[in-house]
C-alpha cells in the first residue's frame, strides 16, 4: 500500500512516538536524508538504518518520549508538521520541546526530513552528563550532507 504524503508523515511520527525502531524504516525511503537543523548538515544521517541509529542516540534512553500532534500542512510531496515533544529523562527531568519538521515524500515514503527545534532547551534542562553521553554514542550514522539540501 502506498501512503499519501500526509499519511506517511503521520505514520512516521506515530511510529517514532512509540519508539518502534523496527517499523520506523517502513516510512523512510532508502535514500532518505535526515537533518537535525540545530546540529547542521555535517551531522546528518542517510537511509533508514542510519536514521534510526541517529534517532536512538537522543531518544532510546529516555524514560518516556511522546510526540504531540499538531498542525500538518501538505502540498503535493511537501509536508510541514508543527508539533511538540515531551522528553522525560530517567533521572526525572522533563522537557517540552516545540518542533517544526519539514518532509518530502516520494511513493509513500519520506525522502527528506529536517527538524527545526531549540537544542538549548534540552541542553539547559537535561541531567548532568547528558551532553557527554551524546559525544560517547555510536556515531557510525554520520553523513555529511553539506551542499545536498
Secondary structure by P-SEA (a helix, b strand, c coil): ccccaaaaaaaaaaaaaaccccccccccccbbbbbccccccccccccaaaaaaaaaaccccccbbbbbbcbbbbcccbbbbbbbbbbbcccbbbbbbbbbbbbccccccccbbbbbccaaaaaaccccaaaaaaaaccccccccccccc
